[in-house]
Amino acid sequence: MRRALLATAVLALGGGAWALHLGTARAVKKRAAEVSRERTAQLMDPWNAPLGARIQGATLHDGWRDLRELPTPVNVSGGWTDSVMVTRDGRRLYYGYARYDFWQFYLSVSTPTGGGVQLVPTGPSRPGMTGDAFKIFQADLTSQGWAQTFHPVNGDPSLSEASAAVNLNEDLLVFSRFPTGLPRAVYYSSKTAAGWSTPAAVPDVNSACDDDNGFVVGDLQSGTTFYFESTRVDNAATSCGSAHRLFRTHFPPSGPPTPIEPVPGLAGGDDAQPFVSPDQQEIYFTSVRNGFYGVFTADRQGNGDYGNIRPVVTGTTAPPYSGRLVLMGEANIARVPQGELMYLMCGIAESESGGYPTDVRLAVCVARRP
Amino acid sequence: MKNLRRRIFLLAFFPLSMSLGGTARAQVRPGGKSVGILSNGITANFMVGPRWSVGAQVQRQSGVWVYGLRQRRFFNPGAPRTNFFFALEENLVTFDVDDIQGRGWTAGASVGLIHFITPRLALEIDAGPAYLDLAESTGEVANRGLEFVANAGIGWYWGGR
């Protein structure tokens, strides 16, 4: 009996090395809470954000690998999800969505048959939508995956609004608004304690030349540089061409912006959809150049021009196309402790006909570079 | 609120136990059975020999379920009021904490005592180390290690030779 009491006392004293729990369930709860915390941190880690199927037929360059679709709710079946943007920390996505069928629209524009532009709603309404036109959505990384919300800068349901991008501080948002068809126009909204301001047109930029896909570096207090694509043939947009080029202008904290100029060093391609790193040392863009179509990158050189232009993502350019990557663009880069994440739009051919890809669906996708 | 419930239970249980106790001896006996409240759950035990009892238990904490078996070997069965024992415990575990689900198992050893406060009602206490092995449902996160667990409860004993 004494030995048993002694053993109890020894064990009780030995228990000082661990926490003492009244009942196994309490000990389990402590450990389960540790599991929960670790798993939540893992799920909230952008490097481990939920992934979907691997994308076939893509060639990744420059150290990028593992191109995959994102799961729902970011990607949905049907409709037209487009213009993804990721914040620098990888924890938030912006994207546009319209209920219209992308492929029917694309065919009606690229190979017109006289039926006009086809805007046929095929996709579901995402939360907050009251119309079929493009609206901006935000998805935040949570322990339950991406949580999607309707962005407050969205206005009239009949207006198309998409191509959102935020600055590093996430307090300045630029986006495109197309009132009734083309031309598109770029707008901005700033975030204050009261929320996002009423959007206004980016001053001294919009023209008749399809100014679109704006990207902003800096903030309103210290000055911003605004990058965008346009079909203008000269800086003042006195006339429009067919090819896109990248332009920029700098807005100081006060006073007029600097004159619009082409992004230096990128001549020679049909360039669109810019992403610029916060230090402006890297630029990513969609381009057709030197006979190649894909996502390209360039580095800022000593003279301020961008150079060392090279492909990052290219797709399938010869049959078979079915199930393979045939369209790509809108690349944005997040930098996280484990490496970099590139979110972009991927067009995957569902089938092929006559040696061409058909039924292309757009999906938000992501690649990584450790 | 919990303490109030326990007090009400004890106040009701003591007279009941005294009245049912009759001339029964206050001791664990072969063939005896018991049910009781132990820590965060309930337990039922059955003496399978002069020294060994086997039992089952269910424990619960918010988001945690523990269900398993207990085996106790009594050092001094038949002693009039206080019985010392060595116990083994094996449990399966499920949990859902902060929207993270998982499962696992535990195994523990302990020493303890049963002290009869009436012929049928006994206070129980035991303590010892327990090894816990938990994993989140996708298997991405696991957690294993030793914890020190004490149990306290009250049991109602009947039957036996």
Boltz contact constraints between the chains, C-beta under 6 A:
constraints:
  - contact:
      token1: [A, 1]
      token2: [B, 84]
      max_distance: 6.0
  - contact:
      token1: [A, 4]
      token2: [B, 75]
      max_distance: 6.0
  - contact:
      token1: [A, 4]
      token2: [B, 84]
      max_distance: 6.0
  - contact:
      token1: [A, 4]
      token2: [B, 111]
      max_distance: 6.0
  - contact:
      token1: [A, 7]
      token2: [B, 111]
      max_distance: 6.0
  - contact:
      token1: [A, 8]
      token2: [B, 111]
      max_distance: 6.0
  - contact:
      token1: [A, 11]
      token2: [B, 127]
      max_distance: 6.0
  - contact:
      token1: [A, 11]
      token2: [B, 128]
      max_distance: 6.0
  - contact:
      token1: [A, 12]
      token2: [B, 127]
      max_distance: 6.0
  - contact:
      token1: [A, 15]
      token2: [B, 148]
      max_distance: 6.0
  - contact:
      token1: [A, 18]
      token2: [B, 146]
      max_distance: 6.0
  - contact:
      token1: [A, 18]
      token2: [B, 147]
      max_distance: 6.0
  - contact:
      token1: [A, 18]
      token2: [B, 148]
      max_distance: 6.0
  - contact:
      token1: [A, 20]
      token2: [B, 148]
      max_distance: 6.0
  - contact:
      token1: [A, 21]
      token2: [B, 147]
      max_distance: 6.0
  - contact:
      token1: [A, 21]
      token2: [B, 149]
      max_distance: 6.0
  - contact:
      token1: [A, 22]
      token2: [B, 39]
      max_distance: 6.0
  - contact:
      token1: [A, 22]
      token2: [B, 150]
      max_distance: 6.0
  - contact:
      token1: [A, 23]
      token2: [B, 39]
      max_distance: 6.0
  - contact:
      token1: [A, 23]
      token2: [B, 40]
      max_distance: 6.0
  - contact:
      token1: [A, 23]
      token2: [B, 59]
      max_distance: 6.0
  - contact:
      token1: [A, 24]
      token2: [B, 59]
      max_distance: 6.0
  - contact:
      token1: [A, 24]
      token2: [B, 66]
      max_distance: 6.0
  - contact:
      token1: [A, 24]
      token2: [B, 91]
      max_distance: 6.0
  - contact:
      token1: [A, 24]
      token2: [B, 106]
      max_distance: 6.0
  - contact:
      token1: [A, 24]
      token2: [B, 149]
      max_distance: 6.0
  - contact:
      token1: [A, 25]
      token2: [B, 40]
      max_distance: 6.0
  - contact:
      token1: [A, 25]
      token2: [B, 59]
      max_distance: 6.0
  - contact:
      token1: [A, 25]
      token2: [B, 60]
      max_distance: 6.0
  - contact:
      token1: [A, 25]
      token2: [B, 61]
      max_distance: 6.0
  - contact:
      token1: [A, 25]
      token2: [B, 64]
      max_distance: 6.0
  - contact:
      token1: [A, 25]
      token2: [B, 66]
      max_distance: 6.0
  - contact:
      token1: [A, 26]
      token2: [B, 61]
      max_distance: 6.0
  - contact:
      token1: [A, 27]
      token2: [B, 147]
      max_distance: 6.0
  - contact:
      token1: [A, 27]
      token2: [B, 149]
      max_distance: 6.0
  - contact:
      token1: [A, 28]
      token2: [B, 64]
      max_distance: 6.0
  - contact:
      token1: [A, 28]
      token2: [B, 66]
      max_distance: 6.0
  - contact:
      token1: [A, 28]
      token2: [B, 93]
      max_distance: 6.0
  - contact:
      token1: [A, 29]
      token2: [B, 61]
      max_distance: 6.0
  - contact:
      token1: [A, 29]
      token2: [B, 64]
      max_distance: 6.0
  - contact:
      token1: [A, 31]
      token2: [B, 132]
      max_distance: 6.0
  - contact:
      token1: [A, 31]
      token2: [B, 134]
      max_distance: 6.0
  - contact:
      token1: [A, 31]
      token2: [B, 143]
      max_distance: 6.0
  - contact:
      token1: [A, 32]
      token2: [B, 64]
      max_distance: 6.0
  - contact:
      token1: [A, 32]
      token2: [B, 95]
      max_distance: 6.0
  - contact:
      token1: [A, 32]
      token2: [B, 97]
      max_distance: 6.0
  - contact:
      token1: [A, 32]
      token2: [B, 134]
      max_distance: 6.0
  - contact:
      token1: [A, 33]
      token2: [B, 97]
      max_distance: 6.0
  - contact:
      token1: [A, 34]
      token2: [B, 143]
      max_distance: 6.0
  - contact:
      token1: [A, 35]
      token2: [B, 102]
      max_distance: 6.0
  - contact:
      token1: [A, 35]
      token2: [B, 134]
      max_distance: 6.0
  - contact:
      token1: [A, 35]
      token2: [B, 136]
      max_distance: 6.0
  - contact:
      token1: [A, 35]
      token2: [B, 141]
      max_distance: 6.0
  - contact:
      token1: [A, 35]
      token2: [B, 143]
      max_distance: 6.0
  - contact:
      token1: [A, 36]
      token2: [B, 97]
      max_distance: 6.0
  - contact:
      token1: [A, 36]
      token2: [B, 98]
      max_distance: 6.0
  - contact:
      token1: [A, 36]
      token2: [B, 100]
      max_distance: 6.0
  - contact:
      token1: [A, 38]
      token2: [B, 141]
      max_distance: 6.0
  - contact:
      token1: [A, 39]
      token2: [B, 100]
      max_distance: 6.0
  - contact:
      token1: [A, 39]
      token2: [B, 136]
      max_distance: 6.0
  - contact:
      token1: [A, 39]
      token2: [B, 141]
      max_distance: 6.0
